Amino acid sequence: MAGVSLKCGDCGALLKSVEEAQEHAELTSHSNFSESTEAVLNLVCTTCGKPCRSKTEKDLHTKRTGHTEFVDKTSEAAKPISLEVPKAPMEVDEPVNASSSSQSEEMVVPEVSQSILEELEGMGFPKARAIRALHYSGNAGLETAVNWIVEHENDADIDEMPMVPANTKFEAPKPSLTPEEMKRKAQELKERARKKKEEEEKRTEREKEKERIRIGKELLEAKRIEDDNERKRVIALRKAEKEEEKRAREKIRQKLEEDKAERRRKLGLPAEDPATAKPSAPVVEEKKSSLPVRPATKAEQMRECLRTLKQTHKDDDAKVKRAFQTLLTYIGNVAKSPNEEKFRKIRVTNQSFQDRVGSLKGGVEFLELCGFEIIEGGEFLFLQRDKVEMAVLNSAGSELNSAINNPFFGVL
């Protein structure tokens, strides 16, 4: 098969003609060339039409532009290579000079459109880069040259002046854009760049929003787990407290039984039979009820009201404690300012009063023992000024303080 390319023995580059080999030799100082049957690749981008002569060049083009579709036209462009160097025209009668015929063809700077060249230089591009861009883009126009510069800005020889054979025919460039068209084109390019930037910012913002949502969900889940653990810990603590309270009550009961048995032993009485009734209790109660001291009798009745209130709502310690505190506030206000009617009058239908005291068994009875009376068809509890007894109020305050501070109040 005839050779279709020249291969550089120093770097392995494939060249389509002797002129390309000469140009390659001038640029790289390589001189070892041989004829090859391997054709120079001609991969044409289906998007922009740019030809790529190697897979590396194709990959770089894809990386810069994002174009991935190429058509292999290597077989169409391949043709037998001519190893003859073009000879300069000579007179017929003049003898052929062997030394001059073997010399390389003269290389010159390619002709390009001066108007577009000036525009590129006005945009800040070096002259060599601008000429190279115009030459390799076929003098197609300003935009095409700029695109070529952008695509090849990383080439090692981007700022080297291109050289072509002296007899290369200059192709007239397409008409340059008018200033108005250039301004419009520049505006379109700016608008495309702005839209692309906005899309990128929106995409970034969406990613950030997704990340924020993910982190928020993780924080909520962590908070839920923490709350569950705290709730379990509180339940376990309350259970342990109830068990401890139960054990304490049992110890107190046993201690009372032991003390009672010890007293009976010292008095020489037989041990008490649990199955028999206790006749002494009514006698003791009868003696207590016969005591002439009125405050002591009311104190016992007040204590019984408070004990009934706690035992009725023994499963809700917070409600019981709040009721005791509210009663203590009522009694304390009257004791401090007995002349203030607003402290001696309580609206029974008030929702706050009902929630704290009125709806609890023993709450209203306790206030009645302190001297309050129901008036106006059950609308108010009222303590008349002449019925305010400081001894009764002090006794009520003492009973309430004992009920609040004694953890075993109402247990036994």
C-alpha beads as a LAMMPS data file, in Angstrom:
LAMMPS data file: protein, C-alpha beads

412 atoms
411 bonds

1 atom types
1 bond types

-500.0 500.0 xlo xhi
-500.0 500.0 ylo yhi
-500.0 500.0 zlo zhi

Masses

1 110.0

Atoms # bond

1 1 1 0.000 0.000 0.000
2 1 1 1.304 3.468 -0.896
3 1 1 2.207 5.814 1.918
4 1 1 -0.524 8.253 2.942
5 1 1 1.402 10.200 5.621
6 1 1 4.820 11.092 6.949
7 1 1 5.683 9.949 10.469
8 1 1 8.123 11.811 12.686
9 1 1 10.532 9.296 14.150
10 1 1 11.298 11.623 17.107
11 1 1 7.803 12.262 18.427
12 1 1 5.547 9.921 16.394
13 1 1 3.413 12.731 14.890
14 1 1 1.626 11.957 11.579
15 1 1 1.802 14.628 8.861
16 1 1 -0.239 14.830 5.659
17 1 1 2.309 16.457 3.372
18 1 1 5.925 17.392 2.894
19 1 1 5.017 21.018 3.670
20 1 1 3.632 20.010 7.065
21 1 1 6.753 17.937 7.701
22 1 1 8.951 20.959 6.871
23 1 1 6.889 23.202 9.158
24 1 1 7.062 20.576 11.927
25 1 1 10.828 20.338 11.483
26 1 1 11.227 24.116 11.754
27 1 1 9.112 24.304 14.898
28 1 1 10.563 21.237 16.706
29 1 1 14.004 20.730 15.063
30 1 1 13.023 17.105 14.375
31 1 1 14.563 15.676 11.216
32 1 1 13.815 11.953 11.270
33 1 1 10.781 11.416 8.966
34 1 1 9.607 8.283 7.164
35 1 1 6.729 7.369 4.889
36 1 1 3.831 5.621 6.648
37 1 1 0.707 3.751 5.538
38 1 1 -1.171 5.020 8.615
39 1 1 -3.540 7.811 7.626
40 1 1 -3.806 11.039 9.579
41 1 1 -7.001 10.993 11.605
42 1 1 -9.770 13.325 10.481
43 1 1 -12.422 13.353 13.216
44 1 1 -14.992 16.064 12.411
45 1 1 -17.176 17.466 15.223
46 1 1 -20.822 17.179 14.167
47 1 1 -21.735 20.192 16.306
48 1 1 -19.251 22.855 15.166
49 1 1 -17.474 21.148 12.244
50 1 1 -13.991 21.378 13.761
51 1 1 -11.602 18.699 12.441
52 1 1 -9.428 16.897 14.999
53 1 1 -6.274 15.114 13.838
54 1 1 -5.780 12.954 16.922
55 1 1 -7.688 11.439 19.792
56 1 1 -5.885 13.781 22.162
57 1 1 -7.075 16.795 20.189
58 1 1 -10.599 15.315 20.119
59 1 1 -10.553 14.841 23.914
60 1 1 -9.352 18.413 24.445
61 1 1 -12.097 19.729 22.169
62 1 1 -14.707 17.725 24.086
63 1 1 -13.347 18.994 27.391
64 1 1 -13.467 22.641 26.264
65 1 1 -16.790 22.649 24.412
66 1 1 -18.717 19.644 25.693
67 1 1 -19.166 18.332 22.116
68 1 1 -19.024 14.559 22.057
69 1 1 -20.275 13.551 18.612
70 1 1 -17.610 13.128 15.892
71 1 1 -17.607 11.657 12.401
72 1 1 -14.549 9.744 11.236
73 1 1 -13.662 11.033 7.753
74 1 1 -10.130 9.689 7.755
75 1 1 -10.684 7.420 4.760
76 1 1 -12.195 10.274 2.723
77 1 1 -9.259 12.619 3.345
78 1 1 -6.540 9.971 2.965
79 1 1 -4.607 10.112 -0.303
80 1 1 -1.168 8.952 -1.435
81 1 1 1.461 11.348 -0.227
82 1 1 3.785 13.016 -2.709
83 1 1 7.398 13.150 -1.606
84 1 1 8.376 15.691 -4.260
85 1 1 9.192 19.169 -3.038
86 1 1 7.609 21.893 -5.169
87 1 1 10.233 23.518 -7.411
88 1 1 10.512 27.197 -8.078
89 1 1 9.759 28.214 -11.711
90 1 1 12.919 28.290 -13.914
91 1 1 13.832 29.383 -17.425
92 1 1 13.792 26.619 -20.006
93 1 1 17.307 27.357 -21.190
94 1 1 18.695 27.740 -17.658
95 1 1 20.343 24.607 -16.350
96 1 1 18.834 22.970 -13.356
97 1 1 20.706 23.602 -10.122
98 1 1 20.593 20.438 -8.032
99 1 1 21.392 22.248 -4.809
100 1 1 18.539 24.793 -5.189
101 1 1 15.960 22.113 -6.087
102 1 1 16.632 20.283 -2.860
103 1 1 16.133 23.320 -0.707
104 1 1 12.916 23.642 1.295
105 1 1 10.125 25.748 -0.030
106 1 1 10.124 29.331 1.296
107 1 1 7.843 29.778 4.342
108 1 1 6.092 33.097 5.026
109 1 1 3.523 34.525 7.456
110 1 1 0.050 33.730 6.115
111 1 1 -2.122 36.531 4.753
112 1 1 -5.130 37.359 6.928
113 1 1 -7.821 40.009 7.001
114 1 1 -6.228 43.197 8.289
115 1 1 -9.502 44.656 9.534
116 1 1 -10.308 41.610 11.659
117 1 1 -6.675 41.466 12.798
118 1 1 -6.923 45.059 14.015
119 1 1 -10.146 44.269 15.833
120 1 1 -8.535 41.277 17.568
121 1 1 -5.519 43.366 18.542
122 1 1 -7.890 46.038 19.801
123 1 1 -9.465 43.408 22.040
124 1 1 -6.044 42.748 23.616
125 1 1 -4.910 39.592 21.790
126 1 1 -1.221 39.333 20.784
127 1 1 -0.574 39.694 17.065
128 1 1 0.877 36.197 16.630
129 1 1 -2.123 34.660 18.418
130 1 1 -4.568 36.722 16.359
131 1 1 -2.886 35.763 13.045
132 1 1 -2.815 32.082 14.058
133 1 1 -6.510 32.206 14.975
134 1 1 -7.499 33.884 11.680
135 1 1 -5.369 31.505 9.636
136 1 1 -6.610 28.272 11.217
137 1 1 -10.223 29.469 11.346
138 1 1 -10.124 30.222 7.619
139 1 1 -10.594 33.991 8.035
140 1 1 -14.251 33.192 8.713
141 1 1 -14.852 36.234 10.888
142 1 1 -14.227 37.849 14.251
143 1 1 -16.446 35.527 16.297
144 1 1 -14.980 32.398 14.728
145 1 1 -11.427 33.644 15.451
146 1 1 -12.293 34.421 19.069
147 1 1 -13.863 30.970 19.493
148 1 1 -10.741 29.370 18.052
149 1 1 -8.557 31.290 20.540
150 1 1 -10.761 30.173 23.427
151 1 1 -10.588 26.530 22.323
152 1 1 -6.808 26.569 21.795
153 1 1 -5.733 28.916 24.600
154 1 1 -3.850 26.050 26.312
155 1 1 -1.875 25.064 23.189
156 1 1 1.877 25.274 23.677
157 1 1 2.377 27.150 20.376
158 1 1 -0.608 29.518 20.757
159 1 1 1.623 32.616 20.658
160 1 1 3.996 31.394 17.923
161 1 1 3.720 33.055 14.519
162 1 1 2.320 30.533 11.982
163 1 1 4.255 29.922 8.760
164 1 1 2.910 28.695 5.430
165 1 1 4.447 28.099 2.000
166 1 1 4.932 31.303 0.009
167 1 1 2.575 30.177 -2.769
168 1 1 -0.360 29.505 -0.396
169 1 1 -3.447 31.149 -1.796
170 1 1 -5.143 33.652 0.469
171 1 1 -8.866 33.109 0.919
172 1 1 -10.861 36.284 1.184
173 1 1 -12.557 36.561 4.581
174 1 1 -16.212 36.847 5.007
175 1 1 -17.499 40.384 5.426
176 1 1 -16.673 41.719 8.879
177 1 1 -19.435 42.705 11.251
178 1 1 -20.537 46.311 11.427
179 1 1 -20.112 48.161 14.759
180 1 1 -23.825 47.794 15.443
181 1 1 -23.681 44.061 14.743
182 1 1 -20.577 43.724 16.869
183 1 1 -22.313 45.533 19.728
184 1 1 -25.386 43.348 19.333
185 1 1 -23.253 40.214 19.160
186 1 1 -21.326 41.247 22.259
187 1 1 -24.617 41.899 24.047
188 1 1 -25.881 38.434 23.065
189 1 1 -22.685 36.849 24.345
190 1 1 -23.009 38.753 27.627
191 1 1 -26.663 37.758 27.931
192 1 1 -25.825 34.082 27.348
193 1 1 -23.048 34.292 29.929
194 1 1 -25.416 35.975 32.409
195 1 1 -28.110 33.321 31.913
196 1 1 -25.553 30.559 32.286
197 1 1 -24.293 32.147 35.522
198 1 1 -27.860 32.490 36.843
199 1 1 -28.595 28.844 36.043
200 1 1 -25.401 27.813 37.814
201 1 1 -26.309 29.927 40.844
202 1 1 -29.829 28.437 40.929
203 1 1 -28.422 24.942 40.702
204 1 1 -25.973 25.707 43.512
205 1 1 -28.778 27.194 45.608
206 1 1 -30.920 24.089 45.036
207 1 1 -28.058 21.893 46.179
208 1 1 -27.584 24.066 49.272
209 1 1 -31.322 23.929 50.021
210 1 1 -31.301 20.129 49.735
211 1 1 -28.336 20.030 52.100
212 1 1 -30.111 22.337 54.566
213 1 1 -33.241 20.142 54.450
214 1 1 -31.153 17.022 55.029
215 1 1 -29.344 18.594 57.990
216 1 1 -32.678 19.852 59.387
217 1 1 -34.174 16.370 59.218
218 1 1 -31.122 14.905 60.944
219 1 1 -31.364 17.527 63.711
220 1 1 -35.085 16.851 64.195
221 1 1 -34.458 13.117 64.395
222 1 1 -31.656 13.658 66.890
223 1 1 -33.926 15.937 68.962
224 1 1 -36.718 13.338 68.890
225 1 1 -34.354 10.609 70.078
226 1 1 -33.039 12.890 72.819
227 1 1 -36.590 13.727 73.967
228 1 1 -37.522 10.029 74.000
229 1 1 -34.473 9.211 76.093
230 1 1 -35.236 12.073 78.489
231 1 1 -38.856 10.953 78.824
232 1 1 -37.767 7.390 79.575
233 1 1 -35.278 8.684 82.127
234 1 1 -37.961 10.779 83.896
235 1 1 -40.373 7.818 83.954
236 1 1 -37.689 5.572 85.402
237 1 1 -36.798 8.242 87.987
238 1 1 -40.426 8.677 89.050
239 1 1 -40.843 4.930 89.320
240 1 1 -37.746 4.710 91.474
241 1 1 -39.014 7.570 93.669
242 1 1 -42.376 5.846 94.139
243 1 1 -40.642 2.604 95.059
244 1 1 -38.456 4.449 97.539
245 1 1 -41.489 6.223 99.021
246 1 1 -43.312 2.904 99.287
247 1 1 -40.363 1.354 101.126
248 1 1 -40.181 4.361 103.439
249 1 1 -43.881 4.103 104.290
250 1 1 -43.487 0.416 105.001
251 1 1 -40.544 1.111 107.303
252 1 1 -42.575 3.753 109.167
253 1 1 -45.508 1.368 109.525
254 1 1 -43.240 -1.387 110.824
255 1 1 -41.594 1.036 113.236
256 1 1 -44.986 2.146 114.554
257 1 1 -46.046 -1.474 115.004
258 1 1 -42.796 -2.273 116.819
259 1 1 -43.161 0.769 119.082
260 1 1 -46.761 -0.167 119.854
261 1 1 -45.773 -3.740 120.642
262 1 1 -42.935 -2.477 122.857
263 1 1 -45.287 -0.242 124.816
264 1 1 -47.724 -3.126 125.349
265 1 1 -44.849 -5.314 126.521
266 1 1 -43.672 -2.702 129.031
267 1 1 -47.229 -2.348 130.373
268 1 1 -47.465 -6.107 130.768
269 1 1 -50.222 -6.441 128.201
270 1 1 -50.407 -9.410 125.843
271 1 1 -49.465 -8.976 122.211
272 1 1 -52.289 -7.538 120.109
273 1 1 -54.147 -9.949 117.882
274 1 1 -54.403 -8.423 114.366
275 1 1 -57.773 -10.163 113.829
276 1 1 -59.402 -8.528 116.826
277 1 1 -60.931 -5.044 116.768
278 1 1 -59.209 -2.142 118.439
279 1 1 -61.535 -0.846 121.156
280 1 1 -59.151 1.880 122.227
281 1 1 -59.518 3.901 119.013
282 1 1 -63.090 5.131 119.632
283 1 1 -62.195 5.990 123.205
284 1 1 -59.234 8.076 122.106
285 1 1 -61.308 9.781 119.437
286 1 1 -64.057 10.477 121.941
287 1 1 -61.539 12.016 124.330
288 1 1 -60.122 14.205 121.578
289 1 1 -63.563 15.366 120.516
290 1 1 -64.369 16.313 124.073
291 1 1 -61.440 18.718 124.343
292 1 1 -62.693 22.263 124.994
293 1 1 -60.019 23.957 122.818
294 1 1 -61.856 24.989 119.646
295 1 1 -58.805 25.720 117.361
296 1 1 -57.445 22.229 117.962
297 1 1 -60.752 20.705 116.884
298 1 1 -60.840 22.787 113.721
299 1 1 -57.197 21.982 113.067
300 1 1 -58.033 18.282 113.046
301 1 1 -60.953 18.900 110.710
302 1 1 -58.719 20.991 108.425
303 1 1 -56.070 18.256 108.444
304 1 1 -58.724 15.692 107.539
305 1 1 -59.896 17.875 104.593
306 1 1 -56.352 18.152 103.333
307 1 1 -55.746 14.400 103.800
308 1 1 -58.955 13.627 101.883
309 1 1 -57.899 15.965 99.067
310 1 1 -54.500 14.278 98.751
311 1 1 -55.806 10.723 98.930
312 1 1 -58.521 11.478 96.363
313 1 1 -55.908 12.740 93.899
314 1 1 -52.882 10.713 94.998
315 1 1 -51.936 9.955 91.378
316 1 1 -51.464 13.649 90.536
317 1 1 -48.987 15.140 93.037
318 1 1 -48.664 18.347 91.014
319 1 1 -52.403 19.082 91.210
320 1 1 -52.469 18.414 94.969
321 1 1 -49.473 20.637 95.609
322 1 1 -50.972 23.416 93.483
323 1 1 -54.243 23.209 95.475
324 1 1 -52.350 23.450 98.791
325 1 1 -50.375 26.438 97.532
326 1 1 -53.563 28.197 96.330
327 1 1 -55.298 27.665 99.691
328 1 1 -52.216 28.950 101.498
329 1 1 -52.300 32.082 99.310
330 1 1 -55.977 32.738 100.111
331 1 1 -55.423 32.289 103.868
332 1 1 -52.183 34.305 103.873
333 1 1 -53.780 37.264 102.061
334 1 1 -56.635 37.433 104.586
335 1 1 -54.234 37.124 107.524
336 1 1 -52.034 39.941 106.205
337 1 1 -54.865 42.286 105.144
338 1 1 -58.083 41.321 106.950
339 1 1 -59.708 44.672 106.106
340 1 1 -59.377 44.146 102.337
341 1 1 -62.666 42.785 101.062
342 1 1 -61.129 41.573 97.792
343 1 1 -59.090 39.026 99.794
344 1 1 -62.146 37.840 101.728
345 1 1 -64.340 37.302 98.656
346 1 1 -63.752 34.455 96.162
347 1 1 -65.806 33.900 93.005
348 1 1 -66.677 30.206 93.058
349 1 1 -67.569 30.109 89.329
350 1 1 -64.105 31.386 88.350
351 1 1 -62.475 28.766 86.100
352 1 1 -59.058 29.176 87.697
353 1 1 -60.558 28.634 91.166
354 1 1 -62.444 25.557 89.946
355 1 1 -59.309 24.066 88.340
356 1 1 -57.124 24.656 91.395
357 1 1 -59.469 24.182 94.394
358 1 1 -63.216 24.107 93.643
359 1 1 -63.285 20.834 91.706
360 1 1 -61.113 18.986 94.289
361 1 1 -62.844 17.174 97.145
362 1 1 -62.112 18.902 100.462
363 1 1 -60.980 22.243 98.989
364 1 1 -64.183 24.264 99.568
365 1 1 -64.752 22.493 102.925
366 1 1 -61.317 23.671 104.084
367 1 1 -62.210 27.292 103.293
368 1 1 -65.542 26.944 105.119
369 1 1 -63.660 25.743 108.205
370 1 1 -61.591 28.941 107.960
371 1 1 -64.797 31.011 108.159
372 1 1 -65.784 31.447 104.506
373 1 1 -69.508 31.193 103.675
374 1 1 -71.296 30.594 100.379
375 1 1 -73.424 33.616 99.404
376 1 1 -75.472 34.900 96.458
377 1 1 -76.806 31.488 95.506
378 1 1 -73.397 29.819 95.434
379 1 1 -71.734 32.538 93.343
380 1 1 -69.164 33.588 95.975
381 1 1 -67.314 32.371 99.057
382 1 1 -67.206 35.289 101.509
383 1 1 -65.499 35.748 104.896
384 1 1 -67.141 38.490 106.952
385 1 1 -64.802 40.900 108.707
386 1 1 -66.188 40.225 112.161
387 1 1 -65.717 36.453 111.640
388 1 1 -62.004 36.670 110.871
389 1 1 -60.186 34.693 113.584
390 1 1 -56.428 34.963 113.427
391 1 1 -55.980 31.831 115.534
392 1 1 -58.010 29.796 113.035
393 1 1 -56.112 31.307 110.088
394 1 1 -52.756 30.610 111.725
395 1 1 -53.792 27.045 112.436
396 1 1 -54.900 26.647 108.801
397 1 1 -51.558 28.015 107.602
398 1 1 -49.679 25.565 109.821
399 1 1 -51.684 22.625 108.507
400 1 1 -51.094 23.701 104.922
401 1 1 -47.340 24.136 105.457
402 1 1 -47.179 20.684 107.037
403 1 1 -49.106 19.165 104.132
404 1 1 -46.806 20.835 101.590
405 1 1 -43.467 20.087 103.264
406 1 1 -44.164 16.633 104.760
407 1 1 -43.599 14.017 102.011
408 1 1 -45.576 11.412 104.014
409 1 1 -48.616 13.598 104.693
410 1 1 -51.795 11.670 104.030
411 1 1 -49.888 8.436 103.401
412 1 1 -50.629 6.666 106.673

Bonds

1 1 1 2
2 1 2 3
3 1 3 4
4 1 4 5
5 1 5 6
6 1 6 7
7 1 7 8
8 1 8 9
9 1 9 10
10 1 10 11
11 1 11 12
12 1 12 13
13 1 13 14
14 1 14 15
15 1 15 16
16 1 16 17
17 1 17 18
18 1 18 19
19 1 19 20
20 1 20 21
21 1 21 22
22 1 22 23
23 1 23 24
24 1 24 25
25 1 25 26
26 1 26 27
27 1 27 28
28 1 28 29
29 1 29 30
30 1 30 31
31 1 31 32
32 1 32 33
33 1 33 34
34 1 34 35
35 1 35 36
36 1 36 37
37 1 37 38
38 1 38 39
39 1 39 40
40 1 40 41
41 1 41 42
42 1 42 43
43 1 43 44
44 1 44 45
45 1 45 46
46 1 46 47
47 1 47 48
48 1 48 49
49 1 49 50
50 1 50 51
51 1 51 52
52 1 52 53
53 1 53 54
54 1 54 55
55 1 55 56
56 1 56 57
57 1 57 58
58 1 58 59
59 1 59 60
60 1 60 61
61 1 61 62
62 1 62 63
63 1 63 64
64 1 64 65
65 1 65 66
66 1 66 67
67 1 67 68
68 1 68 69
69 1 69 70
70 1 70 71
71 1 71 72
72 1 72 73
73 1 73 74
74 1 74 75
75 1 75 76
76 1 76 77
77 1 77 78
78 1 78 79
79 1 79 80
80 1 80 81
81 1 81 82
82 1 82 83
83 1 83 84
84 1 84 85
85 1 85 86
86 1 86 87
87 1 87 88
88 1 88 89
89 1 89 90
90 1 90 91
91 1 91 92
92 1 92 93
93 1 93 94
94 1 94 95
95 1 95 96
96 1 96 97
97 1 97 98
98 1 98 99
99 1 99 100
100 1 100 101
101 1 101 102
102 1 102 103
103 1 103 104
104 1 104 105
105 1 105 106
106 1 106 107
107 1 107 108
108 1 108 109
109 1 109 110
110 1 110 111
111 1 111 112
112 1 112 113
113 1 113 114
114 1 114 115
115 1 115 116
116 1 116 117
117 1 117 118
118 1 118 119
119 1 119 120
120 1 120 121
121 1 121 122
122 1 122 123
123 1 123 124
124 1 124 125
125 1 125 126
126 1 126 127
127 1 127 128
128 1 128 129
129 1 129 130
130 1 130 131
131 1 131 132
132 1 132 133
133 1 133 134
134 1 134 135
135 1 135 136
136 1 136 137
137 1 137 138
138 1 138 139
139 1 139 140
140 1 140 141
141 1 141 142
142 1 142 143
143 1 143 144
144 1 144 145
145 1 145 146
146 1 146 147
147 1 147 148
148 1 148 149
149 1 149 150
150 1 150 151
151 1 151 152
152 1 152 153
153 1 153 154
154 1 154 155
155 1 155 156
156 1 156 157
157 1 157 158
158 1 158 159
159 1 159 160
160 1 160 161
161 1 161 162
162 1 162 163
163 1 163 164
164 1 164 165
165 1 165 166
166 1 166 167
167 1 167 168
168 1 168 169
169 1 169 170
170 1 170 171
171 1 171 172
172 1 172 173
173 1 173 174
174 1 174 175
175 1 175 176
176 1 176 177
177 1 177 178
178 1 178 179
179 1 179 180
180 1 180 181
181 1 181 182
182 1 182 183
183 1 183 184
184 1 184 185
185 1 185 186
186 1 186 187
187 1 187 188
188 1 188 189
189 1 189 190
190 1 190 191
191 1 191 192
192 1 192 193
193 1 193 194
194 1 194 195
195 1 195 196
196 1 196 197
197 1 197 198
198 1 198 199
199 1 199 200
200 1 200 201
201 1 201 202
202 1 202 203
203 1 203 204
204 1 204 205
205 1 205 206
206 1 206 207
207 1 207 208
208 1 208 209
209 1 209 210
210 1 210 211
211 1 211 212
212 1 212 213
213 1 213 214
214 1 214 215
215 1 215 216
216 1 216 217
217 1 217 218
218 1 218 219
219 1 219 220
220 1 220 221
221 1 221 222
222 1 222 223
223 1 223 224
224 1 224 225
225 1 225 226
226 1 226 227
227 1 227 228
228 1 228 229
229 1 229 230
230 1 230 231
231 1 231 232
232 1 232 233
233 1 233 234
234 1 234 235
235 1 235 236
236 1 236 237
237 1 237 238
238 1 238 239
239 1 239 240
240 1 240 241
241 1 241 242
242 1 242 243
243 1 243 244
244 1 244 245
245 1 245 246
246 1 246 247
247 1 247 248
248 1 248 249
249 1 249 250
250 1 250 251
251 1 251 252
252 1 252 253
253 1 253 254
254 1 254 255
255 1 255 256
256 1 256 257
257 1 257 258
258 1 258 259
259 1 259 260
260 1 260 261
261 1 261 262
262 1 262 263
263 1 263 264
264 1 264 265
265 1 265 266
266 1 266 267
267 1 267 268
268 1 268 269
269 1 269 270
270 1 270 271
271 1 271 272
272 1 272 273
273 1 273 274
274 1 274 275
275 1 275 276
276 1 276 277
277 1 277 278
278 1 278 279
279 1 279 280
280 1 280 281
281 1 281 282
282 1 282 283
283 1 283 284
284 1 284 285
285 1 285 286
286 1 286 287
287 1 287 288
288 1 288 289
289 1 289 290
290 1 290 291
291 1 291 292
292 1 292 293
293 1 293 294
294 1 294 295
295 1 295 296
296 1 296 297
297 1 297 298
298 1 298 299
299 1 299 300
300 1 300 301
301 1 301 302
302 1 302 303
303 1 303 304
304 1 304 305
305 1 305 306
306 1 306 307
307 1 307 308
308 1 308 309
309 1 309 310
310 1 310 311
311 1 311 312
312 1 312 313
313 1 313 314
314 1 314 315
315 1 315 316
316 1 316 317
317 1 317 318
318 1 318 319
319 1 319 320
320 1 320 321
321 1 321 322
322 1 322 323
323 1 323 324
324 1 324 325
325 1 325 326
326 1 326 327
327 1 327 328
328 1 328 329
329 1 329 330
330 1 330 331
331 1 331 332
332 1 332 333
333 1 333 334
334 1 334 335
335 1 335 336
336 1 336 337
337 1 337 338
338 1 338 339
339 1 339 340
340 1 340 341
341 1 341 342
342 1 342 343
343 1 343 344
344 1 344 345
345 1 345 346
346 1 346 347
347 1 347 348
348 1 348 349
349 1 349 350
350 1 350 351
351 1 351 352
352 1 352 353
353 1 353 354
354 1 354 355
355 1 355 356
356 1 356 357
357 1 357 358
358 1 358 359
359 1 359 360
360 1 360 361
361 1 361 362
362 1 362 363
363 1 363 364
364 1 364 365
365 1 365 366
366 1 366 367
367 1 367 368
368 1 368 369
369 1 369 370
370 1 370 371
371 1 371 372
372 1 372 373
373 1 373 374
374 1 374 375
375 1 375 376
376 1 376 377
377 1 377 378
378 1 378 379
379 1 379 380
380 1 380 381
381 1 381 382
382 1 382 383
383 1 383 384
384 1 384 385
385 1 385 386
386 1 386 387
387 1 387 388
388 1 388 389
389 1 389 390
390 1 390 391
391 1 391 392
392 1 392 393
393 1 393 394
394 1 394 395
395 1 395 396
396 1 396 397
397 1 397 398
398 1 398 399
399 1 399 400
400 1 400 401
401 1 401 402
402 1 402 403
403 1 403 404
404 1 404 405
405 1 405 406
406 1 406 407
407 1 407 408
408 1 408 409
409 1 409 410
410 1 410 411
411 1 411 412
